[in-house]
Amino acid sequence: MNGIYLHIPFCKKRCIYCDFYSTVKGEETITQYVKALCNELSLRKDFLPSLNIDSVYIGGGTPSLLSPKQLETIFKTLTSIYFLNDNAEVTLEANPDDISGDFIRSIASTPVNRVSLGVQSFDDRMLKFLNRRHSSLQAIKAITLLAEKGLENISMDLIYSLPGQTLSQWEQDIDKALSLPIKHLSSYTLTYEEGTPLMRMLRNGNISEADEELSLTMYTLLMDKVANAGWEHYEISNFATPGYRAKHNSGYWKGMFYLGCGPSAHSYDGTSRTWNAKDIDRYITQNGDTRSLQEKEIITQTMRWDETVMVALRTKEGIDLTYFSNLFGNQGKDKLLHYASRDIQDGNLKIEGQRLHLTRKGLFVSDSVIVNLMRG
């Protein structure tokens, strides 16, 4: 697979938990940025081994802040250079309060066939705490409107383990999400990242982290409810109705080659990883020519081992032992199984056919299980 990620680093305001690279600069900067982004797409057209693309993901930031003309410009550039395969997945991240009839009409003329909404919660008090700019009612209306206008593939995000959040409140969030016409749900426990307002609030004693036992109970409740609804739990934090796994994210977990454009965006060509500096001003000044803005690391065999273990074990299928043998030899496979023996014995891992995967019990201690199998 080949994928393209386009970073749109603009927000009207910052959420307190977010550590993704973004800015609140205005329309003039956005216009200049789109021009530079299109130029980077052109300059780096030889990065991928093929111009045939299986997935495009436009993330941020808030890509739904782009005007119809700006979206048209990006896709005109993209499709003039690359060939989107017939079944290519093209995702646009959006904020619920940006969804309107005009917005939907503007993306209808583009290749976008999947929208990912950052809902995070259906509790207005929690949304206010997180500094989200939409309400629960706006989120519900946005999803309903997208579905009514014919967009079938809708994804949404939810966060749990919020300060003060009860199990009952979380259950209401899950139930509301599953009652809506969505095909995909990504759900994450709240993380406290360095440099965010959330971390400062924690260190100043203004808030307290959720109890670990409560967080595990919330995760259990989530797994049970989506399973009862007939959904597939295909990755630790991702759930989908049959046939609607996220192709782009699944590509990351399966070693897809991808080109990332925009400041902070990462790229991967199978042997190395490159990433652009987090500097929108230089990016615009250099019109998307990122050669002097990039850092690069060559992926060693040890790094490849660790990354293969880390991403594969997060998925429902786990590690393909035949593929692992092809990468690291039969001796490498034997070493992996030796590392895994204790967790197999403890019921955290299971071998089925040629696959080594986490059990339900193992999902709760996945981080430590993965570390046990890494050798870096």
Protein Blocks (a to p, Z undefined) as FASTA:
>chain_A
ZZdddddfbdfbdcfkbccdcdfbdfklmmmmmmmmmmmmmmmmmmpmbfbdfbdcdded
jfklpcfklmmmmmmmmmmmmccdfklccdddddfklpcfklmmmmmmpmbfbdcddfkp
acfklmmmnopabdfklmmmmmmmmmmnopabdcddddehiehiafklmmmmmmmmmmpc
cfbdcdddddddehiaklmmmmnopaccddfklmmmmmmmmmmmmmmnopacfbfkbccd
ehiacfklmmmmnopacddedehiacdehjaccdddddfklmmmnnopaklmcccddddf
klmmmmmmmmmmmpmnlpafklmmmmnojklmmmmmmmmmmmmmnopaccehjaccddfk
lmmmmmmmmmmmpcZZ
